């Protein structure tokens, strides 16, 4: 039991797993943070996103918004280590919540104590991934999506700051650079030279398979650059730009852009709140299949 307590307090086997994976692939932290977010928004933080599809049942990880999730092996490796020393105590959902925290720390961001006691769910449906907030959402759609999960506008802006890490494929922002609306081909809120570079990266025809852009220029460092970019018209998603369309969220973007500490404090508060959305009934032995 002592090793499981150790695992949850300073999560050393897990931190090492995240550290090792990140050394081999610098996209791992962003992947783990996104995986945890996508898990919590469907049926609560119950590791339903980790379950494999089986027979006719297409699981969440095969739903359209989740096709690009990766680094599941980091969770598998950590789970194996924990089960070897302390079987049946730490859930896959718990490991994923801790991995997301370690991913932020690994990227130079803040640390926090992850509340314990999550259980793993037994249901995972690809169709339910439609409930995830989309990069094309406007502010009212974002507010509704977050409030349905007990999360405030403050949480929305703070958690959007997770977009300081990672990479996006063209498909998530092409609505802003091609046929934006009846009047404009390009979203007029986009900085013109930034829009031109995105158009160059993401042509309508003959686009390279994995073309896209980093979420911000310091895409492996957890910082407040994302908020500065929104104010400059250089954010990637409509849902990022949407944060400026409502006074309260706009004020928070401005506050976080001017104070990295204010952002980090709010982010930690909102991550603890989001990772406490519960679901789940059991502690899986293998994160990819129900017991």
C-alpha atoms as one frame of an Amber mdcrd trajectory, in Angstrom:
protein
   0.000   0.000   0.000   2.830   2.411   0.791   3.863   2.553  -2.855   0.370
   3.546  -3.958   0.328   6.328  -1.380   3.715   7.439  -2.664   2.379   7.250
  -6.193  -0.483   9.587  -5.303   1.461  12.008  -3.154   4.432  12.824  -5.350
   3.471  10.317  -8.065   7.108   9.360  -8.669   6.563   6.271 -10.895   4.086
   8.306 -12.923   6.240  11.469 -13.062   9.072   9.296 -14.317   6.831   7.702
 -16.961   5.709  11.165 -18.154   9.283  12.516 -18.047  10.664   9.561 -20.006
   7.928   9.717 -22.648   8.381  13.497 -23.014  12.139  13.079 -23.539  11.319
  10.825 -26.522   8.361  12.831 -27.828   7.857  16.476 -26.908   4.155  16.343
 -27.877   3.330  13.998 -24.954   2.436  16.670 -22.335  -0.104  18.375 -24.617
  -1.546  14.965 -25.517  -2.032  13.955 -21.861  -3.603  17.291 -20.877  -6.039
  17.090 -23.802  -6.819  13.434 -23.049  -7.781  14.295 -19.447  -9.927  17.231
 -20.588 -11.729  15.069 -23.176 -12.229  12.378 -20.524 -13.780  14.719 -17.944
 -16.193  16.332 -20.412 -17.835  12.986 -21.261 -19.439  11.143 -18.297 -17.048
  12.856 -15.854 -13.387  11.952 -15.204 -13.945   8.202 -15.420 -11.257   7.081
 -17.919 -13.996   6.291 -20.472 -11.674   7.860 -23.074  -9.139   5.050 -22.491
 -11.467   2.144 -23.341 -10.964   0.382 -26.658 -13.779  -0.138 -29.148 -15.162
  -3.677 -29.000 -17.281  -5.407 -31.626 -20.038  -3.066 -32.745 -19.421  -0.664
 -29.887 -17.326   2.237 -31.109 -15.642   3.811 -28.063 -14.947   7.500 -27.349
 -11.346   7.275 -28.511 -12.655   6.512 -32.021 -15.077   9.462 -32.073 -14.136
  12.232 -34.573 -12.726  14.764 -32.037 -10.599  12.041 -30.417  -8.999  10.419
 -33.470  -5.899  12.570 -32.926  -5.520  11.734 -29.210  -2.284   9.859 -28.559
   0.205   8.797 -25.845  -2.207   6.229 -24.344   0.885   4.049 -23.768   2.074
   6.455 -21.039  -1.064   5.668 -19.015  -0.719   1.920 -19.737   2.903   1.886
 -18.540   2.101   3.800 -15.359  -0.877   1.534 -14.628   1.309  -1.595 -15.002
   3.817  -0.219 -12.483   1.130   0.706  -9.972  -0.713  -2.614 -10.302   2.555
  -4.522  -9.766   3.172  -2.844  -6.414  -0.381  -2.219  -5.266  -3.134  -4.001
  -7.219  -6.686  -2.688  -7.365  -6.121   0.613  -5.557  -5.467   3.368  -8.093
  -7.995   3.869 -10.893  -7.098   4.601 -14.503  -9.041   7.860 -14.141  -6.809
   8.757 -11.188  -3.672   7.965 -13.157  -4.877  10.136 -16.072  -5.646  13.086
 -13.734  -2.153  12.769 -12.217  -0.558  12.405 -15.660  -2.224  15.643 -16.819
  -0.817  17.423 -13.756   2.661  15.958 -14.366   2.425  16.977 -18.037   1.896
  20.600 -17.003   4.781  20.426 -14.501   7.009  18.816 -17.141   6.295  21.809
 -19.406   7.399  24.327 -16.800   3.915  24.956 -15.420   2.567  24.818 -11.855
   2.001  21.729  -9.691  -1.014  20.954  -7.508  -2.423  18.207  -5.314  -4.804
  16.040  -7.335  -7.856  15.013  -5.259  -8.094  11.221  -4.971 -10.974   8.761
  -5.170 -11.889   8.624  -8.855 -13.457   5.439 -10.230 -13.376   4.058 -13.760
 -16.493   3.949 -15.921 -17.864   0.968 -17.832 -19.416   2.853 -20.769 -17.652
   4.560 -23.668 -19.546   5.667 -26.780 -18.040   7.423 -29.806 -21.374   9.196
 -30.416 -21.048  11.038 -27.094 -17.899  12.824 -28.260 -20.306  15.229 -30.000
 -20.724  16.731 -26.525 -17.123  18.011 -26.501 -16.726  21.772 -27.010 -15.624
  22.337 -30.611 -12.930  24.730 -31.887 -15.654  26.455 -33.932 -17.856  27.265
 -30.885 -18.967  30.819 -30.129 -19.068  32.224 -26.602 -22.652  31.167 -25.812
 -21.981  27.586 -26.948 -18.797  27.518 -24.848 -20.573  28.936 -21.817 -23.353
  26.347 -22.127 -20.915  23.447 -22.542 -18.951  24.450 -19.436 -21.922  25.372
 -17.252 -23.559  21.976 -17.936 -20.515  20.517 -16.167 -20.620  22.968 -13.262
 -17.788  25.079 -14.684 -17.884  28.900 -14.748 -16.750  31.516 -17.277 -13.631
  31.883 -15.142 -12.973  28.131 -15.582 -13.635  28.433 -19.321 -10.967  31.105
 -19.803  -8.437  29.512 -17.438  -8.802  26.017 -18.945  -8.645  27.439 -22.491
  -5.128  28.454 -21.454  -4.220  24.783 -21.857  -3.975  25.789 -25.540  -0.528
  27.137 -24.645   0.642  23.555 -25.326   0.428  21.511 -28.491  -0.375  21.470
 -32.171  -3.537  21.695 -34.233  -4.347  20.170 -37.593  -5.700  22.507 -40.270
  -9.207  21.041 -39.969  -9.701  22.718 -36.568  -9.162  26.252 -37.859  -9.790
  26.079 -41.620 -13.224  27.697 -41.056 -11.336  30.941 -40.280  -9.068  31.016
 -43.358 -11.273  29.713 -46.202 -14.880  30.782 -46.938 -15.300  32.341 -43.484
 -18.711  33.852 -44.325 -20.670  35.448 -47.169 -18.673  38.685 -46.909 -15.175
  37.541 -45.938 -12.999  34.678 -47.114 -10.847  35.100 -43.997 -12.048  35.837
 -40.445 -11.509  39.641 -40.162 -10.483  39.270 -36.503  -7.359  37.334 -37.598
  -4.126  39.338 -37.860  -3.523  39.624 -41.642   0.057  38.297 -41.813  -0.844
  35.466 -39.421  -3.861  34.573 -41.610  -1.602  34.581 -44.690   0.862  32.160
 -43.054  -1.989  29.835 -42.007  -3.401  29.884 -45.558   0.064  28.958 -46.792
   0.302  26.050 -44.329  -3.249  24.870 -45.029  -4.073  25.254 -48.738  -7.499
  24.042 -49.866  -5.920  21.690 -52.432  -2.921  19.351 -52.155  -2.620  19.788
 -48.426   0.076  17.668 -46.739  -1.521  14.944 -44.606  -0.556  16.198 -41.143
  -0.395  19.913 -41.928  -1.177  22.316 -39.126   0.239  24.853 -36.707   1.528
  24.964 -33.141  -0.973  26.428 -30.677   1.536  29.141 -29.804   5.221  29.741
 -30.663   6.308  28.303 -27.281   4.167  25.189 -27.782   6.099  22.992 -25.355
   6.233  25.603 -22.558   3.307  26.161 -20.208   2.984  29.953 -20.064   0.531
  32.814 -20.722   1.607  33.459 -24.353  -1.752  32.084 -25.556  -3.630  35.005
 -23.966  -1.254  37.587 -25.456  -1.830  36.033 -28.892  -5.626  36.243 -28.556
  -5.285  40.006 -27.978  -3.085  40.265 -31.102  -5.553  38.369 -33.341  -3.144
  35.435 -33.549  -5.073  32.636 -31.832  -5.897  29.571 -33.917  -9.475  28.643
 -33.065 -12.745  30.526 -33.370 -13.360  29.368 -29.791 -10.162  31.173 -28.674
 -11.118  34.405 -30.423 -14.662  34.032 -28.996 -13.297  34.743 -25.511 -13.041
  38.419 -26.573 -16.714  38.640 -27.545 -18.087  38.898 -23.989 -16.966  41.525
 -21.430 -16.264  39.148 -18.527 -14.212  36.669 -20.563 -12.422  39.498 -22.410
 -11.389  41.024 -19.069 -10.008  37.658 -17.944  -8.022  37.242 -21.187  -6.524
  40.707 -20.617  -5.768  39.901 -16.968  -4.090  36.571 -17.794  -2.125  38.159
 -20.670  -0.679  40.751 -18.303  -0.087  38.428 -15.326   1.256  34.912 -15.797
   0.818  34.286 -12.040  -2.887  35.211 -12.167  -3.317  32.709 -15.022  -1.404
  29.899 -13.292  -3.367  30.347 -10.035  -6.693  30.282 -11.890  -5.633  27.334
 -14.044  -4.760  25.227 -10.990  -8.083  26.098  -9.312 -10.051  25.200 -12.471
  -8.112  21.973 -13.124  -8.871  20.739  -9.603 -12.534  21.647 -10.128 -12.734
  19.950 -13.550 -10.851  16.833 -12.457 -13.349  16.417  -9.604 -16.323  15.872
 -11.960 -17.041  12.281 -11.007 -18.351   9.256 -12.853 -17.297   5.614 -12.796
 -17.996   2.475 -10.766 -14.842   0.353 -10.577 -11.061   0.248 -10.577  -9.975
  -1.302 -13.869  -7.144  -3.788 -13.981  -6.332  -2.836 -17.574  -7.152   0.736
 -18.646  -8.269  -0.337 -22.137 -10.962  -2.850 -21.051 -13.647  -2.996 -18.364
 -13.205  -5.591 -15.597
